[in-house]
Amino acid sequence: MNMSWIWRKVTALPVGRICRRLMQPGMIPIFISMPQPKSVAESSQALFPDEGGETILNMRKQLLGNQSFFSDLTATMHKVGQYHDIHDDWFQFLYLVTRLAKPMVVVETGVFAGLSTAFILQAIKDNGRGRLVSVDLPAENVIVGSTDRMHDSALPPGCDPGWIVPPALKVNHSLVVGNSQEVLPRVFEKHRAIDVFIHDSLHTAAHQSFEYAIAWSRLREGGILLSDDIFWSPAFHEFCRKHRKPYLHVVEGRGAVRK
Ligand SMILES: C[S@@+](CC[C@H](N)C(=O)[O-])C[C@H]1O[C@@H](n2cnc3c(N)ncnc32)[C@H](O)[C@@H]1O
């Protein structure tokens, strides 16, 4: 165990996060034993060891050079008056995983403004194949355990989940509205084998465990399960331990595991 890294982690945490961690004593061993976070490039390379670094770099350049994609997102945020961090490294990682896995079917839970959705759909467009199914229970008001730690914790009045997604990308998209506990079994009746699953809906232990388990049963061998907010509950760590699958800790607080 790297004590100096742990010490740097603890001292770098804002006071609020330290208090939250201390209020969840069950998370302390997980926090101590978690793998060190990797950057977008390191995580992509670790998940796709057969891909050359050059390929990954070029895909990332293609995304970052896509001015119309970023200016569309910015223009829509200005129009709606709600602002989100479109440069979060996690979105670049979602784009790269989708490019590198070349999935036919991706399922995500938790849409909100639709930034993760937009980056995955841009990757699907750049791949020239694939479909994204998104599941969301619209946050008309703040949802504790989900949107309560976000700067804007509810949808802007009159806006549906995914309001930021550029209309031209929606051709490869289906949005299913409802609680994922009710909706996912129906989604997986239709899509019996999926390539990538991303959890980012309700981060309680019970809900995360439910989503990981049902998604895992439908992921094809070699498929990828990604999760945002893996330190909100012990669920992701327990799930990976149960399946004896070491996970990647991606850009601080996100996880990736291959089936
Ligand atoms: C953190 S936001 C998702 C952000 C989005 N993935 C992104 O990165 O751009 C969480 C979303 O999950 C939705 N949600 C909360 N509880 C849910 C549930 N039980 N089933 C499905 N979606 C849920 C919320 O309404 C919200 O839209």
The ligand as a Tripos MOL2 file, in Angstrom:
@<TRIPOS>MOLECULE
LIG
   27    29     1     0     0
SMALL
NO_CHARGES

@<TRIPOS>ATOM
      1 C1        -25.7380   12.4070  -12.2110 C.3       1 LIG1
      2 S1        -27.1130   12.6000  -13.2660 S.3       1 LIG1
      3 C2        -26.5850   11.8830  -14.7950 C.3       1 LIG1
      4 C3        -25.5630   12.7130  -15.5020 C.3       1 LIG1
      5 C4        -25.1670   12.2110  -16.8750 C.3       1 LIG1
      6 N1        -24.8400   10.7960  -16.9010 N.3       1 LIG1
      7 C5        -23.9430   12.9800  -17.3560 C.2       1 LIG1
      8 O1        -22.8180   12.6010  -16.9690 O.co2     1 LIG1
      9 O2        -24.0830   13.8930  -18.1350 O.co2     1 LIG1
     10 C6        -28.1800   11.3600  -12.6360 C.3       1 LIG1
     11 C7        -29.4540   11.1650  -13.4390 C.3       1 LIG1
     12 O3        -30.0780    9.9500  -12.9930 O.3       1 LIG1
     13 C8        -31.4710   10.1660  -12.8960 C.3       1 LIG1
     14 N2        -32.0290    9.1960  -11.9340 N.ar      1 LIG1
     15 C9        -32.1130    9.2990  -10.5890 C.ar      1 LIG1
     16 N3        -32.7010    8.2150  -10.0620 N.ar      1 LIG1
     17 C10       -32.9690    7.3850  -11.0900 C.ar      1 LIG1
     18 C11       -33.5650    6.0940  -11.1940 C.ar      1 LIG1
     19 N4        -34.0180    5.4470  -10.1280 N.pl3     1 LIG1
     20 N5        -33.6810    5.5370  -12.4170 N.ar      1 LIG1
     21 C12       -33.2300    6.1950  -13.5290 C.ar      1 LIG1
     22 N6        -32.6630    7.4170  -13.4950 N.ar      1 LIG1
     23 C13       -32.5330    8.0030  -12.2950 C.ar      1 LIG1
     24 C14       -31.5850   11.6110  -12.4410 C.3       1 LIG1
     25 O4        -32.8330   12.1570  -12.7090 O.3       1 LIG1
     26 C15       -30.4790   12.2620  -13.2750 C.3       1 LIG1
     27 O5        -30.9850   12.6480  -14.5180 O.3       1 LIG1
@<TRIPOS>BOND
     1     1     2 1
     2     2     3 1
     3     2    10 1
     4     3     4 1
     5     4     5 1
     6     5     6 1
     7     5     7 1
     8     7     8 2
     9     7     9 1
    10    10    11 1
    11    11    12 1
    12    11    26 1
    13    12    13 1
    14    13    14 1
    15    13    24 1
    16    14    15 ar
    17    14    23 ar
    18    15    16 ar
    19    16    17 ar
    20    17    18 ar
    21    17    23 ar
    22    18    19 1
    23    18    20 ar
    24    20    21 ar
    25    21    22 ar
    26    22    23 ar
    27    24    25 1
    28    24    26 1
    29    26    27 1
@<TRIPOS>SUBSTRUCTURE
     1 LIG1         1 GROUP 0 **** ****
